[in-house]
């Protein structure tokens, strides 16, 4: 095992060991309704592969959002990435063989669709992560999304510090106020853009275009169908 592989394995294990009430850890938990028997191992593998690719090529920036969603990262193990964009994620970073961990048709998520529309447009190596790297849900309702708590955010602070130290990005883009606040807690000045959910798609696209010096085109700003 190389030194890089050892560091990656240590980080993935670090995240897989996180445990909170009413939060699904895709790197150690298995969903009885949708997951393959080896789903958690597949998702650990997906995370390890994108970290390996990011370290091999370097990343232009890290985009930080709030937490995993039940249609996206809960199923893929990758922040802001649904099953419909696994191949796009692999191409963006040059990662190999990202795999689905669930059974049945591939699931799409609206937030991931908007995010990946812009990532493909930018075409630069960008790493995706969340302030709270698990999927928080309402008590007794695993297929819902909730915002992580202040306690959960602070309990995962060391994970964020470790990731930033590992990847040393040139810049950090905070997607939403929660992500901006988490970066401020670490003393990191991050550019904030509006989160694309709850009607924020046009403002998100405009903010990303401004940050990367792109022109907003009509095709970028078309309203996407409502799913998740």
C-alpha positions, -999 to +999 in steps of 0.1 A: +000+000+000+013+034-010+015+063+015-013+081-005-035+050-003-030+047+034-040+083+039-071+078+018-081+046+036-076+064+070-099+092+059-126+069+046-125+049+078-127+081+097-160+090+080-174+055+081-170+055+119-193+085+125-225+077+143-255+099+151-291+094+159-314+098+129-286+100+105-277+074+078-240+068+073-237+055+037-202+042+044-212+018+072-250+016+071-272-005+047-307+005+036-330-026+038-352-012+011-328-002-017-292-013-011-272-041-025-258-064+003-223-048-002-236-012-006-216+003+022-184-011+008-192+002-027-198+037-013-165+036+006-149+025-026-165+054-045-152+079-020-118+064-020-116+066-058-126+102-061-101+111-033-074+092-051-082+110-084-083+144-066-049+138-050-034+126-082-045+156-103-050+183-078-083+202-074-092+237-085-116+241-056-139+224-031-176+230-032-191+226+003-228+221+008-249+212+039-255+174+041-263+144+020-297+139+005-318+107+004-319+107-034-283+116-038-253+111-016-271+086+006-272+063-024-238+071-040-215+080-011-206+112-030-216+147-020-240+165-044-240+135-067-269+113-076-268+080-095-276+097-128-243+116-125-219+090-113-203+087-147-200+125-149-183+126-115-158+099-127-150+119-159-146+152-140-118+139-117-105+111-138-118+085-113-123+049-124-152+026-120-176+045-097-204+020-090-240+020-080-247+006-046-285+003-050-310-020-068-337-009-092-337+021-116-311+049-111-325+078-090-320+114-099-320+144-076-329+179-086-300+196-066-275+172-081-288+179-116-283+216-112-249+212-096-237+189-123-250+212-151-226+238-138-197+214-131-198+201-166-200+237-179-169+247-159-149+216-167-123+220-140-113+195-113-136+203-084-141+182-052-175+180-036-182+177+001-207+185+029-205+202+062-222+171+077-210+141+056-239+118+064-276+118+055-297+133+084-334+124+083-365+130+104-370+105+133-386+073+120-386+086+084-354+075+067-364+088+033-366+124+043-341+152+045-335+175+075-308+200+083-280+188+106-279+202+141-252+225+155-240+196+176-237+174+145-218+201+127-193+206+154-189+169+160-178+166+123-155+196+123-124+175+125-134+157+093-136+190+074-103+201+087-087+168+076-102+170+041-090+206+036-055+197+048-055+166+025-066+184-007-053+219-001-077+235-026-070+269-043-105+281-032-136+270-014-172+277-027-199+275+000-232+265-013-257+281+011-255+299+044-249+268+065-218+259+045-206+295+047-210+295+085-191+263+088-162+276+068-162+308+089-160+287+120-127+273+106-114+307+097-118+301+060-131+329+038-153+311+013-172+326-016-210+319-009-236+312-036-272+305-031-282+268-027-302+258-058-331+242-038-363+260-029-363+283-059-327+292-057-316+277-090-313+310-110-293+327-082-270+296-078-263+296-115-256+333-116-233+331-085-213+303-100-210+320-133-198+352-116-173+332-096-159+314-127-162+343-152-189+326-173-218+341-191-253+330-180-270+314-210-307+308-214-301+270-215-284+271-180-313+290-164-341+267-176-362+255-147-356+218-140-384+193-132-392+189-095-377+157-081-361+157-047 
